[in-house]
Amino acid sequence: MSTNQSQRLLALDIMRGMTIAGMILVNNAGNWHSAFDPLRHAKWCGLTPTDLVFPFFMFIMGVSTYMSLRKSDFKPSARLFIKVLRRAVVIFAIGVGLTWLSKFIYGTLADGKSIAEAANTWSELRILGVFQRLALSYGLGAIIAVLVKHKWLPWIAGGLLVLYAVILTVGHGFEYADCNIIARFDRAVIGDAHMYRDRAFGEPFIFDPEGLLSTLPSIAHVLIGFLCGSLICRTRDNSRRINSLFIVGTVMMFTGLLLSYGIPLNKKVWSPTFVLTTCGMAASLLALLIWIIDIKGWRRWTGFFHAFGINPLYLYVQSAVLAYLFGAIHVSTSLAASGTTSLNGWVYLAVLDPLCGHDAQWASCLWAILFVFINWIPGYILQRRHIIIKI
């Protein structure tokens, strides 16, 4: 491995670690009613810092896909297709398994259901989710990248975004209503019982932010990351890498922002402008990290994020399981109006809220930060022992 390649991979690991830490942070507020606005998703159209972490990770997955497929020289083979398919199926299964585990843990520990009753939730289990979107986007993106000449990939990514923009425009895709084509398509294919219920505006709306139809732009998202990975690997000089990434990132970001006046930025819809803007920001951030880590040599701060970056999926799964347990295990306390609260609720009420002078927003934020550190500890142990859990 060349020195430049090794350094590039460090910058990529750090960015991956930053996004995983960010995903854990925004997913685990101490009190959702009191979370700071930047730590919440946009209710519908719009963009907050929280909306950046998932698309950043998807962009990084595209970059990593290029580096992985390059080992086989992008030549299609049964072995390569089986490898891609196996990884996609495993990631998808983990996502479904986490959804089931959440219902099982809350059913047994919080609701007092029997094990058999809590386990039998398949009839109402949400099928799609974050891991499932990663699996579908990675699998389809990787297959396209192997079967199609790379000079056509920008056209395919652009074509998917244009096609999706047309679908959204003619199908009321930006309306928070039952006429929304994404909601109608997913409900027809998946069924109401297996979809997410969005409560951004109070009343539940059957709409899956990681649905099937909105996977189309997610494939383009991965392909854009893939093309940026190609740009990085084909350029040996770090200064040229930075310049190229900044140029590409700036063009995409401003294109997305300008087009957002006609095609709004919307994470739940995964709008084409959302893809362009977040990919542009991600490319620019990666360029900045290469400059900081590889050119300037400022690496002391990277250790914390490196632990998340080398075992990202494992630590994200770990954080989800711990969140279920902290939320489902209840303890008796006079601090709660009902007389009982969850374990994380007790820490929030008994420790963090008084520590922050009963400032609910800061107490909520402090719990989220604490939870990130709790998940970092096993990651640090794995890093020290040079253990990488791969899928």
Stockholm file with secondary structure:
# STOCKHOLM 1.0

chainA/1-391         MSTNQSQRLLALDIMRGMTIAGMILVNNAGNWHSAFDPLRHAKWCGLTPTDLVFPFFMFIMGVSTYMSLRKSDFKPSARLFIKVLRRAVVIFAIGVGLTWLSKFIYGTLADGKSIAEAANTWSELRILGVFQRLALSYGLGAIIAVLVKHKWLPWIAGGLLVLYAVILTVGHGFEYADCNIIARFDRAVIGDAHMYRDRAFGEPFIFDPEGLLSTLPSIAHVLIGFLCGSLICRTRDNSRRINSLFIVGTVMMFTGLLLSYGIPLNKKVWSPTFVLTTCGMAASLLALLIWIIDIKGWRRWTGFFHAFGINPLYLYVQSAVLAYLFGAIHVSTSLAASGTTSLNGWVYLAVLDPLCGHDAQWASCLWAILFVFINWIPGYILQRRHIIIKI
#=GR chainA/1-391 SS CCHHHHHHHHHHHHHHHHHHHHHHHHHCCSCGGGCCGGGSCCSSSSCCGGGGHHHHHHHHHHHHHHHHHHTTTTCCCHHHHHHHHHHHHHHHHHHHHHHHHHHHHIIIIISCCCHHHHHCCGGGCCCCCHHHHHHHHHHHHHHHHHHSCGGGHHHHHHHHHHHHHHHHHHTTTTCSSTTCHHHHHHHHHTCGGGSCEECTTSSCEECCTTCSTTHHHHHHHHHHHHHHHHHHHHCCCHHHHHHHHHHHHHHHHHHHHHHTTTSCCCTTTTCHHHHHHHHHHHHHHHHHHHIIIIISCCCGGGHHHHHHHHSHHHHHHHHHHHHHHHHHCEEECTTSTTSEEEHHHHHIIIIIHHHTTTCHHHHHHHHHHHHHHHHHHHHHHHHHTTCCCCC
#=GC SS_cons         CCHHHHHHHHHHHHHHHHHHHHHHHHHCCSCGGGCCGGGSCCSSSSCCGGGGHHHHHHHHHHHHHHHHHHTTTTCCCHHHHHHHHHHHHHHHHHHHHHHHHHHHHIIIIISCCCHHHHHCCGGGCCCCCHHHHHHHHHHHHHHHHHHSCGGGHHHHHHHHHHHHHHHHHHTTTTCSSTTCHHHHHHHHHTCGGGSCEECTTSSCEECCTTCSTTHHHHHHHHHHHHHHHHHHHHCCCHHHHHHHHHHHHHHHHHHHHHHTTTSCCCTTTTCHHHHHHHHHHHHHHHHHHHIIIIISCCCGGGHHHHHHHHSHHHHHHHHHHHHHHHHHCEEECTTSTTSEEEHHHHHIIIIIHHHTTTCHHHHHHHHHHHHHHHHHHHHHHHHHTTCCCCC
//
